[in-house]
Every structure is written in structure tokens, then in C-alpha cells.
Amino acid sequence: MKYDRIYNFSAGPSILPEEVLESVRDNLLNYEGSGMCVMEMSHRSKVFQKIIDEAEADLRELMAIPDNYKVMFIQGGATLQFAMIPMNLMKNGVADYIVTGNWSKKAYQEAKKYGKINLVATSEDKNYSYIPDCSDLPISPDADYVYICENETIHGTTYQKLPNTKGKILVSDQSSMFLSKPCNVSDYGMIYGGVQKNIGPAGMVIVIIREDLIRDTAELPTWVPTYCSYKTHADNGSMYNTPNCWSIYVCGQVFKYLKKIGGLEAMDKRNIEKAKIMYDFLDASQMFNGTVEKEFRSWMNIPFVTASKELDAEVVAATKAAGFDNLKGHKSVGGLRASTYNAMPKEGVEALVKFLKDFEANYKA
Ligand SMILES: *Cc1c(COP(=O)(O)O)cnc(C)c1O
């Protein structure tokens, strides 16, 4: 392959579009005639202001974000949001969480530090291999919000239908599915995602939040750090302090690339096509089995196993030797996991499937 690159199936940080990396490379030492690299530039400069403004505008266009939603670029990854969400959104001190895997469990455990958190549904009984029925949950009358992780990166599940929140606002962690398909933003009070799964370099989260949910810093408990108030970021255009300029820049380049290739509808088609190649193979294989109930399968993260840990390890080693990488599954699921994010070309998935087919055909126990 070009540049001796490999097919990188990492769950995150993960593959980026080659065209974006090339443009970043071409502008590395002198960004558009500024005489500087974006890494060297003041975040207060006109050049950088244009970068962040365009990034936001392009994201708004891609997701058709309504005007009454704020877009913020915040540091601390998705993990800091596990705390910022209860700190900012709790008025009654009550929230309802649906736990469908490691990431929503972490968010749930963190939120418990800040209020009364009700676990209204979970799929822990079957190692998070499905999404529970969320059509009639015991939503608390005084819940400030209902929380989900919409695509569980480790377990490979995704919601086909959003929960019935009975009028409460929905908060969704979309880290590993951000921009993978069209999204109706007004169904949510807040959407957020760490960018290193499907968008750009690690160390940043994008928060999309309905304006009326952003409370004045003075209304929050005094112990809430200034940095952790959404109002701080909203009022300062994501530049209360020095932002992650590099990540904002590269994410912005990815947004432009996505617009160019047809936006989220086009991405959705490509992602379904890629995942289908993988799932069709798993369904036909005797050796490899998907770990998720069919109707809840993710299009982004595809975990699968063989009959034994030893064989799993053998396959992982063989894939690595053949020019694929990061296919080892997370320890809580085991086996293998192929992450087929936006930037993974169809050829990469086809090559992996061919390799696994050949492995199975030639395998002698
Ligand atoms: C990776 C991931 C996180 C954590 O992201 P960080 O940026 O490392 O904090 C949270 N939620 C989901 C769904 C993830 O995939």
C-alpha cells in the first residue's frame, strides 16, 4: 500500500483519511502562507480563528445542527464529560442511566459521585451483548436527564431506536459513531464524543448541547471548576484557555473531507456496506462468531471470537504478520475486534475477510 501503511483496525486512536493526512503534511511547515505550522500558532490569531470557525461551521452543516444548539471543543476527552454532565445538568440531583457496556458503566459510576443515579436498564446479565428494551423504562419523575452510550466501542452494540425518555432530555455518548451516519440532533439534549475514534487526533471532545441546558456558572455548586462549566466554554468560543489547536485543525480537515465525499448519508452507505461484508463472513464462518445479538450489531466496532483463547491469539498474531493491526479484542470481551470507522476503506475490510477465510480454510487443529 501507499507509504507502506497497513490496515489499522484500532478502536481508537484510529485510522484517519489518507487524503486528510496528505493535506496536513503539505501544510505542516507553512500553513496556507502563514509562515507557521498550526502547532506553532497563537490560538488568538486571525489564522487560527478562521480554522476553528470553519471547523464549527462545517460540523454544523454536516450534522444539520439547529441554531439553538451550541458546539464546543473541550479537552479532557470523553472521560471528563462523565463528570461534567452531572455537574452541569443536575438541578434536582437525579439522573437515569442505561448501562450497555464499559463506557456507559464508567459514566454511571462517575455520575454517582454527584447525585442520585438510577440504573433504569442494563444488559450486564449477558456481558452487554444486546441493547435492552427501552420503550417503557421506569424513568424517574424528577430525573434531570437520561443517559446512554449510543455505540459501545468495546462490546460492539448500537441502539437501533433511541430510548423513550418520557419527556426527559437525552444525553448521548456518540464517541465511536460520531459522524458515521445522519443524526437528528433535536432528538437529544446533548450529544458528545471523544474525537479520536472517528474524527481526529486524541485529547478532545466535541459537545453539542441545547442552549437552554447551559446554566450560568453562578447557578452551579461553587466546587465546580470554572473549566468544567459549559457556560465557560460557550461564552468563550471554546477558547477560555488554550484549546487543543492541533486537534481542532485536523478535525476541521476531516469535516471538509466528509462534506466533499457526500456528507453523512454517503458515509452511512459506505459504513453499512463495509460492516455487512464483515458480518456476512462471520455468519457463514464455522470458526469465527460475532458476539452481539444480530439486531444490535454496531456498524463501527465488530467483536468476534473463535472457540478458544489460544486460537484467538493465534489469529491475532497471524493478522499482524499479514499487515493488519490492532485486531485484538478488549479484555472484557476477548477474541478479536475490527473497528471499521469512516476512514477504513472497503478494500481493507475485504482484505481482512479474505485473510480470515483463507486462515479458516487452511487451518488444521
Ligand atoms: C473511547 C471512548 C470514551 C473515552 O474517551 P477518552 O477520549 O479516552 O476519554 C468514552 N466513550 C466511548 C464510547 C468511547 O469509545
The ligand as an SDF file (V2000), in Angstrom:
LIG
                    3D

 15 15  0  0  0  0  0  0  0  0999 V2000
  -13.0570    5.8880   23.8920 C   0  0  0  0  0  0  0  0  0  0  0  0
  -14.3720    6.1830   24.4590 C   0  0  0  0  0  0  0  0  0  0  0  0
  -14.5150    7.0080   25.5840 C   0  0  0  0  0  0  0  0  0  0  0  0
  -13.3180    7.6280   26.2970 C   0  0  0  0  0  0  0  0  0  0  0  0
  -12.6910    8.5750   25.5000 O   0  0  0  0  0  0  0  0  0  0  0  0
  -11.4280    9.4050   26.0380 P   0  0  0  0  0  0  0  0  0  0  0  0
  -11.2670   10.4470   24.9910 O   0  0  0  0  0  0  0  0  0  0  0  0
  -10.2870    8.4440   26.1010 O   0  0  0  0  0  0  0  0  0  0  0  0
  -11.7770    9.9660   27.3620 O   0  0  0  0  0  0  0  0  0  0  0  0
  -15.7890    7.2540   26.0460 C   0  0  0  0  0  0  0  0  0  0  0  0
  -16.8600    6.7300   25.4600 N   0  0  0  0  0  0  0  0  0  0  0  0
  -16.7660    5.9170   24.3750 C   0  0  0  0  0  0  0  0  0  0  0  0
  -17.9930    5.3610   23.7560 C   0  0  0  0  0  0  0  0  0  0  0  0
  -15.5200    5.6270   23.8500 C   0  0  0  0  0  0  0  0  0  0  0  0
  -15.4230    4.8260   22.7720 O   0  0  0  0  0  0  0  0  0  0  0  0
  1  2  1  0
  2  3  1  0
  2 14  2  0
  3  4  1  0
  3 10  2  0
  4  5  1  0
  5  6  1  0
  6  7  2  0
  6  8  1  0
  6  9  1  0
 10 11  1  0
 11 12  2  0
 12 13  1  0
 12 14  1  0
 14 15  1  0
M  END
$$$$
